[in-house]
Every structure is written in structure tokens, then in C-alpha cells.
Amino acid sequence: KNTLQWHGFTVKDRVLGVDSFSLIPQQSPEAYRKAKAFNEDYLRIKTGKVIGGPVDLEKYNNDSILSIGRIELNDVDLFTFKDKTQPDTAKRYKPLPAEMLLKLKSSLNIDSVKLNNMHVTYWEINPDTDTLGIIPVADLNVVMRNIKNYNIKPNDSIYITASANVLNELYTTLDVAQSYADTTGYMRMNLT
């Protein structure tokens, strides 16, 4: 079970705001590891200010299309833990971004999503050595553009640009583009 909280919710001129948002498991990572009988991720998220808008309320009321100009999340802290000593109960195919969006049941159109000053900590228990590995990712900044799943045109693609400091030593950038219309699931990725 998780605890979901947000503070300082505001709406002004079709722009939604939240001072902070958090999703926190009620168990510690250690208790979670003991309680799980399969290989599932532990996830904890905390944010600073979140802004979304403008929201097109007419489009949502008339056509059930969630249309938002931009969403911006600041000072996100993400902690995730994976115990790979636990058996996989099911091998799951994980879709790429465009495919994942196209499978959503609700219609969605977001111009851009920005993650500013994000910090990620990834813990993993190695199945061969039963030891804990920790990978910190600091100063993660991400921009995702053209996020949609309806009214797809032949040249429509989702674009993702990110930069981060991995292990506090390796500055890394990532550029991704994936066509919504390409049924082969091809994705262009440049990692530097």
C-alpha cells in the first residue's frame, strides 16, 4: 500500500498547480523485500512545485480529450528498488513510449512535459551475488514533446531529451524520437 499526498492545490486561468506531491510506500524497502514473493519494483516519489496548463476544459467536457499545454515538475526525488533475487512471475513485454501512449483508453494531447532538477536513486539486489548496488542520478532534466494518442498524422513522433549526472561523475545526454505511425516500434536514440 502507498500513501498519496499533495499540498497547495490551485487552479487559476485554466492552469493547475500543486506545491508538492508525494507517493510513499507504507513499508520500508527492507520490509517490502521480505513481503514480496516476486520481482516487483519498490517506488517512492516526492516533488516540489507542479504546474499544468492551460487545460482545455471545453475539449474535455465535449469530447473527453485531456488536452494540456504543458506540465512542469520541479525538484522530483525518485527512489526505486528492485530485488532481482526474487523470481519473475511473468516475463512482460514493456512497450516503448509511443506504443504505451497509443494503448491508453482515454484520449490525450500534451504539448510538453518537463522534469527539472530531478534526482533518482536506483537500488538493485544482484541475483548472482546477493549484494546491493546503488546508482545515483543527479541533476536529471527531461523534456518530452508531442505527447498524444489520437488524431495521429503520418509524421507525428514523440520526442524526449534528457541530461543527467550519473554516479556523480558521468554527464550524460539522451535524445529519443519515436514515430506514432511506425508499427515496427522503431525508436531513434542518441546517447552521449
C-alpha positions as CSV (number, residue, x, y, z in Angstrom):
1,K,0.0,0.0,0.0
2,N,1.0,3.6,-0.7
3,T,0.2,7.0,0.7
4,L,-0.6,9.6,-1.9
5,Q,-0.5,13.3,-0.8
6,W,-0.5,16.7,-2.4
7,H,-0.3,20.1,-0.9
8,G,-1.3,23.6,-2.1
9,F,-3.6,22.7,-4.9
10,T,-4.6,25.8,-7.0
11,V,-6.5,26.5,-10.2
12,K,-6.2,29.8,-12.0
13,D,-6.8,30.8,-15.6
14,R,-7.0,27.1,-16.6
15,V,-3.6,26.3,-15.0
16,L,-3.4,23.7,-12.3
17,G,-0.8,23.9,-9.6
18,V,0.4,21.8,-6.7
19,D,3.1,23.0,-4.2
20,S,4.2,19.4,-3.7
21,F,3.2,15.8,-4.5
22,S,4.3,12.5,-3.0
23,L,3.7,8.8,-3.4
24,I,5.2,6.9,-0.5
25,P,5.0,3.2,0.3
26,Q,3.9,2.4,3.8
27,Q,6.7,-0.3,4.0
28,S,10.4,0.3,4.1
29,P,12.5,-1.2,1.3
30,E,13.6,-4.0,3.6
31,A,10.1,-4.9,4.7
32,Y,9.0,-4.7,1.1
33,R,11.7,-7.1,0.0
34,K,10.7,-9.6,2.7
35,A,7.0,-9.4,1.9
36,K,7.3,-9.8,-1.9
37,A,7.4,-13.2,-3.4
38,F,8.2,-11.9,-6.9
39,N,10.4,-9.4,-8.7
40,E,8.5,-6.2,-8.5
41,D,9.8,-2.6,-8.1
42,Y,9.6,-0.5,-4.9
43,L,8.9,3.1,-5.8
44,R,8.8,6.3,-3.8
45,I,8.3,9.8,-5.4
46,K,8.4,13.3,-4.0
47,T,8.1,16.5,-5.9
48,G,8.4,20.2,-5.5
49,K,6.1,22.5,-7.4
50,V,4.0,21.0,-10.2
51,I,2.3,23.2,-12.9
52,G,0.0,22.0,-15.7
53,G,-1.8,24.1,-18.2
54,P,-3.6,25.6,-19.9
55,V,-6.1,22.8,-19.7
56,D,-8.7,22.8,-22.4
57,L,-11.8,22.2,-20.4
58,E,-14.2,22.5,-23.4
59,K,-12.4,19.8,-25.3
60,Y,-12.5,17.5,-22.2
61,N,-16.2,18.2,-21.5
62,N,-17.3,17.8,-25.1
63,D,-15.0,15.0,-26.4
64,S,-13.4,13.5,-23.3
65,I,-10.0,14.6,-24.6
66,L,-7.4,15.6,-22.0
67,S,-5.6,18.5,-23.7
68,I,-2.9,20.3,-21.7
69,G,-0.4,22.9,-23.0
70,R,2.5,21.9,-20.7
71,I,3.2,20.1,-17.4
72,E,6.2,21.0,-15.4
73,L,7.5,19.1,-12.3
74,N,10.3,20.6,-10.2
75,D,12.7,19.0,-7.7
76,V,11.5,15.5,-8.2
77,D,13.1,12.9,-5.9
78,L,12.6,9.3,-7.2
79,F,13.8,6.2,-5.3
80,T,13.3,2.8,-6.8
81,F,14.5,-0.6,-5.6
82,K,14.5,-3.9,-7.5
83,D,15.3,-7.3,-5.9
84,K,16.5,-9.4,-8.7
85,T,16.9,-12.5,-6.4
86,Q,13.1,-12.8,-6.5
87,P,11.7,-14.9,-9.3
88,D,10.0,-13.3,-12.2
89,T,6.4,-14.5,-12.1
90,A,5.7,-13.3,-15.7
91,K,8.0,-12.1,-18.4
92,R,6.4,-8.9,-19.5
93,Y,6.9,-7.0,-22.7
94,K,7.4,-3.4,-21.9
95,P,6.2,-1.1,-24.7
96,L,8.2,1.9,-25.9
97,P,6.7,5.4,-25.2
98,A,4.7,5.8,-28.4
99,E,3.2,2.4,-28.1
100,M,2.4,2.9,-24.4
101,L,0.6,6.1,-25.2
102,L,-1.4,4.6,-28.1
103,K,-2.7,1.9,-25.7
104,L,-4.3,4.4,-23.3
105,K,-8.0,4.2,-23.3
106,S,-8.5,7.9,-22.7
107,S,-7.6,10.5,-25.4
108,L,-4.6,12.6,-24.5
109,N,-2.8,15.6,-26.0
110,I,0.0,17.3,-24.1
111,D,2.4,19.7,-25.8
112,S,5.2,19.1,-23.4
113,V,6.3,17.6,-20.0
114,K,9.3,19.0,-18.2
115,L,11.1,17.4,-15.3
116,N,13.5,19.9,-13.7
117,N,16.3,19.2,-11.2
118,M,15.3,15.5,-10.7
119,H,17.2,13.2,-8.5
120,V,17.0,9.4,-8.9
121,T,18.4,6.7,-6.7
122,Y,18.2,3.1,-8.0
123,W,18.9,0.2,-5.7
124,E,19.2,-3.4,-7.1
125,I,20.0,-6.7,-5.4
126,N,22.1,-8.7,-7.8
127,P,20.8,-12.3,-8.2
128,D,24.2,-13.9,-8.5
129,T,26.0,-12.2,-5.6
130,D,23.0,-11.2,-3.4
131,T,24.7,-7.8,-3.0
132,L,23.2,-4.3,-3.2
133,G,24.2,-2.0,-6.0
134,I,23.3,1.7,-5.8
135,I,23.2,4.1,-8.8
136,P,22.5,7.7,-8.1
137,V,21.5,10.0,-10.9
138,A,21.6,13.8,-10.1
139,D,20.6,16.9,-12.0
140,L,18.3,15.0,-14.3
141,N,16.4,17.3,-16.6
142,V,13.9,15.9,-19.1
143,V,11.7,17.4,-21.8
144,M,9.1,15.3,-23.6
145,R,7.2,16.8,-26.5
146,N,4.2,15.9,-28.6
147,I,2.6,13.5,-26.2
148,K,-0.6,12.2,-27.7
149,N,-2.6,9.2,-28.7
150,Y,-5.3,10.4,-31.1
151,N,-5.5,12.3,-34.3
152,I,-2.1,10.9,-35.3
153,K,-0.7,12.2,-38.5
154,P,1.9,10.3,-40.6
155,N,4.9,12.4,-39.4
156,D,3.9,12.6,-35.7
157,S,6.5,11.5,-33.2
158,I,7.2,11.7,-29.5
159,Y,10.5,13.5,-28.7
160,I,12.4,13.0,-25.4
161,T,15.5,15.0,-24.5
162,A,17.3,14.4,-21.2
163,S,20.6,15.2,-19.4
164,A,21.9,14.0,-16.1
165,N,24.9,13.4,-13.9
166,V,25.2,9.6,-13.4
167,L,27.2,8.2,-10.4
168,N,28.2,11.9,-9.7
169,E,30.9,11.5,-12.4
170,L,29.4,10.9,-15.8
171,Y,27.5,13.7,-17.5
172,T,25.1,12.0,-20.0
173,T,22.6,13.3,-22.6
174,L,19.9,11.3,-24.3
175,D,17.8,12.2,-27.4
176,V,14.9,9.9,-28.4
177,A,12.3,10.1,-31.2
178,Q,9.7,7.5,-31.9
179,S,7.0,7.7,-34.6
180,Y,3.4,7.1,-33.6
181,A,2.7,5.7,-37.1
182,D,5.6,3.3,-37.3
183,T,4.1,-0.1,-36.4
184,T,7.6,-1.7,-36.2
185,G,8.3,0.0,-32.9
186,Y,11.5,1.7,-34.3
187,M,12.9,4.3,-32.0
188,R,15.8,6.6,-32.7
189,M,18.1,7.1,-29.7
190,N,21.3,9.1,-29.3
191,L,23.2,8.7,-26.0
192,T,26.3,10.8,-25.2
